[in-house]
Amino acid sequence: MSRISVAYGLSQIVAALVGGYASDKWGWLAPFAIGIGSSLLALFIIIPLKEEVNKDHQWTFKKFTGAINKKLLLISLLAMVGFFVAFSTLYGFSQTWAVKELETDRQELGLVLFAMLVPYTLFLFLASRVQRFLGTSTTLALGMVLLGLGAGFIPFSSSLIMLSLFQALAGAGLGLVYPTTMAESIKNVGENVKDEVMGVFQSIYALGIFLGPVASGIIATRLNLNWIFLFAGSLSIAAIILVLLLAKTIKPKPTPIS
């Protein structure tokens, strides 16, 4: 799973750089054309692949409801907050703020996203090691604090470099939170309900991806852009309450990395 996440992160890094360069060189429509072409290429690559289907596994409503518990809900809510913050700021209004306040050009916008994606991808890979060393609760708390501080301090950026540093800090936090919550959601779960558990987890955290931009748009309209980052940062740090509640359902077993 971590390898897939890292591959996903690396593809975003390449997309950010290529998209920024393409829009600066050929205009705003160029990244969309490249995206369509890449999607079609991926479609042709996956068509020959065959999916292994477990015919003995059958979905039932009873099995689905039985897979839901307090631990799963807390982990899913924590991931939802993380993605709410990320799609409110890092993937969205950070670029808008950069254009308005720092007057960045198209290529620089790609660098702003690139600054977040590099540490995000790095910590996707390192998260399991950090979790083994610090324990699950501490890793999640650290991730939410880094995410909150990085997102919350973006309005105080006086230069593109400072903005990039805050983006990187937030990206590192998200890189700790996402794989840790995903792994913890299916930990000690029977194979017969693992698909259902992952479905619940993904459905809940996807709400953050949807609600983040919606809420941020409302905040920007009624207040201003700065309040988006202040609210998102505060929400991320406040989510430590969820971590404390989650800690009661997890037996911390930090072990040194060999």
Secondary structure as the mmCIF struct_conf table of DSSP 4:
data_model
#
loop_
_struct_conf.conf_type_id
_struct_conf.id
_struct_conf.beg_label_comp_id
_struct_conf.beg_label_asym_id
_struct_conf.beg_label_seq_id
_struct_conf.end_label_comp_id
_struct_conf.end_label_asym_id
_struct_conf.end_label_seq_id
HELX_RH_AL_P HELX_RH_AL_P1 SER A 2 TRP A 26
TURN_TY1_P TURN_TY1_P1 TRP A 28 TRP A 28
HELX_RH_AL_P HELX_RH_AL_P2 LEU A 29 ILE A 46
TURN_TY1_P TURN_TY1_P2 ILE A 47 PRO A 48
TURN_TY1_P TURN_TY1_P3 LYS A 55 ASP A 56
HELX_RH_AL_P HELX_RH_AL_P3 PHE A 61 ALA A 67
HELX_RH_AL_P HELX_RH_AL_P4 LYS A 70 VAL A 85
HELX_RH_PI_P HELX_RH_PI_P1 ALA A 86 PHE A 93
HELX_RH_AL_P HELX_RH_AL_P5 SER A 94 TRP A 97
HELX_RH_PI_P HELX_RH_PI_P2 ALA A 98 LEU A 102
HELX_RH_AL_P HELX_RH_AL_P6 ARG A 106 LEU A 134
HELX_RH_AL_P HELX_RH_AL_P7 THR A 136 GLY A 152
TURN_TY1_P TURN_TY1_P4 PHE A 153 PHE A 153
HELX_RH_3T_P HELX_RH_3T_P1 ILE A 154 PHE A 156
BEND BEND1 SER A 159 SER A 159
HELX_RH_AL_P HELX_RH_AL_P8 LEU A 160 SER A 185
TURN_TY1_P TURN_TY1_P5 ILE A 186 ASN A 188
TURN_TY1_P TURN_TY1_P6 GLU A 191 VAL A 193
HELX_RH_AL_P HELX_RH_AL_P9 LYS A 194 ARG A 222
BEND BEND2 LEU A 223 LEU A 223
HELX_RH_AL_P HELX_RH_AL_P10 LEU A 225 ALA A 238
TURN_TY1_P TURN_TY1_P7 ALA A 239 ALA A 239
HELX_RH_AL_P HELX_RH_AL_P11 ILE A 240 ALA A 247
TURN_TY1_P TURN_TY1_P8 LYS A 248 THR A 249
BEND BEND3 ILE A 250 ILE A 250
#
